């Protein structure tokens, strides 16, 4: 009987030792995993550097932002009456289509001062638009509307298209505009710019040797209602001076070409 008890006691001791070792191993694995997550999160800069990915100085002072609401402007007869040297297709429409009676030369439309002067003199609220790109095939200058010095990206309701002839003269344009723009009262934390870059890196949009040439905060219209729009703070990132990407500044989601936020 004493022998059986000794055997049983030995089995219990061995079992508890094995259990302790197993629990200790599990605890160590969890701790190492947590430490690894922290290390990976804290060293995105090192990961980029290891892949030869560089970037311009990134904004660090912007930590909070707000949603913005706005409505599509209807260009009235009174608006159109203020325009000189222009024939307008129709009034009381959300799209203004106009042709210059005498085309207006643009010496250098890529020069901000030159373009801004043209916009101020010839376009309704022209000071609220900024150069985005030039479509050489269509010979069209594309300008986006701004709010609070930030650009509203890829929005058909806040865009200006200037058509040029072969002599770099503006011959006509189409304009849409948002008005009554205002920020929501509540500000929210936005993800840091480096986290927006990390999103591109994790999605494999940044390749070894790439350079982030621009990173700035603007707005993207992800929510459209019948009479209004909600603009979402968005990080705009340019890679190698030619490819544009957009990252939801609140949630860190990638925004695709159709304007949808993806995980």
C-alpha positions in Angstrom: 0.0 0.0 0.0 2.8 2.3 0.9 4.5 1.5 -2.4 1.4 2.4 -4.4 1.1 5.7 -2.6 4.7 6.6 -3.4 4.1 5.8 -7.0 1.0 7.9 -7.1 2.7 10.8 -5.4 5.6 10.6 -7.9 3.1 10.6 -10.8 1.4 13.7 -9.3 4.7 15.5 -8.9 5.8 14.8 -12.5 2.4 15.8 -13.8 2.5 19.1 -12.0 6.1 19.7 -13.2 5.0 19.1 -16.8 2.0 21.4 -16.3 4.2 24.2 -14.8 6.7 23.9 -17.7 3.8 24.0 -20.3 2.2 27.1 -18.6 5.6 28.8 -18.3 6.3 28.1 -22.0 2.9 29.5 -23.0 3.5 32.6 -20.9 6.9 33.2 -22.5 5.4 32.8 -26.0 2.7 35.4 -25.2 5.3 37.8 -23.8 7.6 37.4 -26.7 4.8 37.8 -29.1 3.6 41.0 -27.4 7.2 42.3 -27.3 7.6 41.5 -31.0 4.4 43.4 -31.9 5.6 46.4 -29.9 9.0 46.3 -31.7 7.4 46.0 -35.1 5.1 48.9 -34.4 7.9 51.1 -33.1 10.3 50.4 -35.9 8.5 51.1 -39.1 11.2 53.8 -39.8 13.9 51.1 -39.5 11.9 48.7 -41.8 11.6 51.5 -44.5 15.3 52.3 -44.1 16.2 48.6 -44.5 14.4 48.6 -47.8 15.9 51.8 -49.0 12.5 53.6 -48.9 12.9 57.3 -48.1 10.5 60.1 -47.5 10.3 63.9 -47.3 9.9 65.6 -43.9 6.5 64.6 -42.7 4.0 66.8 -40.9 3.9 66.0 -37.1 2.1 69.1 -35.8 -1.3 68.0 -37.1 -2.9 65.6 -34.6 -6.6 66.3 -34.8 -9.1 67.1 -37.5 -12.9 67.3 -38.2 -15.3 66.1 -40.8 -16.6 68.8 -43.1 -20.0 69.1 -44.7 -20.9 71.0 -47.8 -23.6 71.4 -50.5 -23.3 71.6 -54.3 -23.6 75.1 -55.6 -26.2 76.0 -58.2 -24.7 78.7 -60.5 -27.4 81.4 -60.7 -28.1 84.0 -63.4 -26.6 86.6 -61.0 -23.3 84.7 -60.8 -23.1 84.4 -64.6 -23.8 88.1 -65.0 -20.4 88.8 -63.3 -18.4 86.9 -65.9 -16.8 88.8 -68.7 -15.7 87.6 -72.2 -17.7 84.4 -71.7 -20.6 82.6 -73.2 -22.4 80.3 -70.7 -24.5 77.3 -71.8 -27.2 77.7 -69.1 -27.8 79.0 -65.6 -29.3 77.5 -62.4 -27.3 74.3 -62.9 -24.7 72.6 -60.6 -22.3 72.6 -63.5 -21.1 75.8 -65.1 -20.0 75.3 -68.8 -18.5 78.4 -70.4 -16.6 79.4 -73.5 -14.3 82.4 -73.8 -15.3 84.8 -76.6 -11.6 85.6 -76.9 -9.3 82.8 -75.7 -7.0 83.8 -72.8 -3.3 83.0 -73.0 -1.6 81.2 -70.1 2.1 81.8 -70.3 2.9 79.1 -67.8 0.0 77.3 -66.2 2.4 75.2 -64.0 3.5 78.5 -62.3 1.1 78.9 -59.3 1.2 82.7 -59.5 0.3 82.8 -63.1 -2.5 80.3 -62.8 -3.9 81.8 -59.6 -4.1 85.2 -61.3 -6.1 83.8 -64.2 -8.4 82.0 -61.8 -9.1 85.1 -59.7 -9.9 87.2 -62.7 -12.0 84.8 -64.7 -13.5 82.1 -62.5 -16.3 82.3 -59.9 -14.5 81.9 -56.5 -11.4 81.2 -58.5 -9.2 81.7 -55.5 -10.7 78.6 -54.0 -9.2 76.3 -56.6 -5.7 74.9 -57.0 -3.8 73.1 -59.8 -3.9 69.3 -59.6 -2.6 68.0 -63.0 -2.4 68.6 -66.7 -3.9 66.0 -69.0 -1.7 66.4 -72.1 -3.9 64.1 -74.3 -7.0 66.2 -73.6 -5.1 69.4 -73.2 -7.0 70.0 -70.0 -5.8 71.6 -66.7 -7.5 70.0 -63.7 -8.0 72.1 -60.6 -9.5 70.9 -57.3 -11.3 73.1 -54.8 -9.7 73.9 -51.5 -11.2 74.3 -48.0 -9.2 75.7 -45.1 -6.0 75.6 -47.3 -6.5 71.9 -47.8 -7.4 70.2 -51.2 -10.6 68.3 -51.8 -9.4 65.3 -53.8 -11.1 63.6 -56.8 -14.5 65.1 -56.2 -16.7 65.7 -59.3 -18.7 68.3 -57.2 -15.7 70.5 -56.5 -13.6 70.5 -59.7 -12.5 72.9 -62.4 -11.5 71.7 -65.9 -9.8 74.3 -68.2 -9.4 73.3 -71.8 -6.5 74.7 -73.8 -5.9 75.1 -77.5 -2.5 74.4 -79.2 -1.3 77.9 -78.3 -1.8 77.4 -74.6 -4.9 79.6 -74.5 -7.8 78.8 -72.3 -10.8 78.4 -74.7 -13.5 76.9 -72.3 -14.1 75.4 -68.9 -16.4 73.3 -66.7 -16.8 74.2 -63.1 -18.5 72.6 -60.1 -18.3 73.8 -56.5 -19.2 73.0 -52.9 -20.4 75.9 -50.8 -21.6 76.3 -47.1 -18.6 74.3 -46.1 -18.2 73.9 -42.4 -16.4 71.7 -39.9 -18.2 69.4 -37.5 -17.9 70.7 -33.9 -16.1 67.6 -32.7 -12.4 67.1 -33.5 -11.0 63.7 -33.6 -7.5 62.2 -33.4 -5.9 61.4 -36.8 -3.3 58.8 -37.5 0.2 60.1 -37.7 1.6 60.6 -41.2 4.2 57.9 -40.7 1.3 55.4 -40.0 -0.3 56.4 -43.3 3.1 55.6 -45.0 3.1 52.3 -43.0 -0.3 51.4 -44.5 1.1 51.7 -48.0 4.2 49.7 -47.0 2.1 46.8 -45.5 -0.1 46.7 -48.6 3.1 46.5 -50.8 2.5 49.8 -52.6 6.0 50.9 -51.5 8.8 49.0 -53.2 12.5 48.9 -52.2 14.1 52.1 -53.4 10.9 54.1 -53.6 10.7 57.6 -52.3 7.6 59.3 -50.7 7.9 62.8 -52.4 4.7 64.4 -50.9 2.6 63.8 -47.8 -0.1 66.3 -46.9 -3.6 66.4 -45.3 -6.7 67.1 -47.4 -10.2 65.9 -47.8 -12.0 63.1 -49.6 -15.8 62.8 -50.1 -16.6 59.2 -49.0 -20.2 60.0 -48.0 -22.6 61.5 -50.5 -26.2 62.5 -49.7 -28.8 63.9 -52.1 -28.3 67.5 -51.1 -24.9 67.5 -49.3 -21.6 65.8 -48.9 -19.4 64.8 -46.0 -15.7 65.3 -46.5 -13.3 63.1 -44.6 -9.8 64.2 -43.5 -7.4 62.2 -45.7 -3.6 61.8 -46.1 -2.5 62.3 -49.7 0.8 60.5 -50.4 2.8 60.8 -53.6 5.4 58.1 -54.4 8.3 58.8 -56.7 6.7 62.1 -57.8 4.0 60.5 -59.9 1.7 58.0 -58.1 -1.0 59.3 -55.8 -2.4 57.4 -52.8 -5.0 58.3 -50.3 -5.3 57.1 -46.7 -8.3 57.7 -44.4 -6.8 59.9 -41.7 -9.1 58.7 -38.9 -9.2 55.0 -39.5 -6.0 54.4 -41.5 -7.8 52.6 -44.4 -6.6 52.7 -48.0 -8.9 54.6 -50.4 -9.1 53.0 -53.8 -9.6 54.7 -57.2 -13.3 54.4 -56.9 -13.3 56.4 -53.6 -14.0 53.4 -51.4 -12.2 52.9 -48.1 -10.7 49.4 -47.9 -9.2 47.5 -45.0 
